[in-house]
Structures are given as structure tokens and as C-alpha cells.
Amino acid sequence: MPDPGHPSILVLGRDTCEDTTRSREHLEARGIPFEYRKVDEDPEADAQIRRLNEGGWVTPTILFGDPAFPILILREPTNDELDAALDA
């Protein structure tokens, strides 16, 4: 169920990516709900991340709002950058 205080969040990443793991753990620690899609296992997530990153994987790529028309996209954010987006 979406959190009424935050837009929906989609994390596109890989389990083997340290930045993806850190970002997911940070969101979980803050109690922020999000969807996680593995770009190395999900063809649709792979296509989406490549569209957003000039053909490559930049993980994590985190989308806020409607994934088709995100209001904000963060690429490999630090925890501070992620907090700033969540607290805005």
C-alpha cells in the first residue's frame, strides 16, 4: 500500500550492486515503501533502465512517482541525496 506522505518509489537495480543494496537498506530503515525490480533478471526493467540511462545500467536508478512519467529520477544517489528527495 502506498505511503500517502510519499510518492511511489521504484528502485531499478541489481542484487550484486553495493549502491543498490545500500539504497534499499536505507529506504527500509526509514520505513519507506518501494518496489524493487532487478534489471539483470527482468527484461522490462532492463529496457526501462537503459532508456533512462543512454543505453546503460546505472544502478540504482530510483524513480519517484509514476514510473512512466517520474517526477524525479536519482542515479546512484548517496544516502544524503536520497534523504533530501524523501524529505522534499
Secondary structure, DSSP 8 states (H G I E B T S, - for coil): ---TTS--EEEEE-TT-HHHHHHHHHHHHHT---EEEETTT-HHHHHHHHHHTTTS--S-EEEES-TTS-SEEEES--HHHHHHHHH-
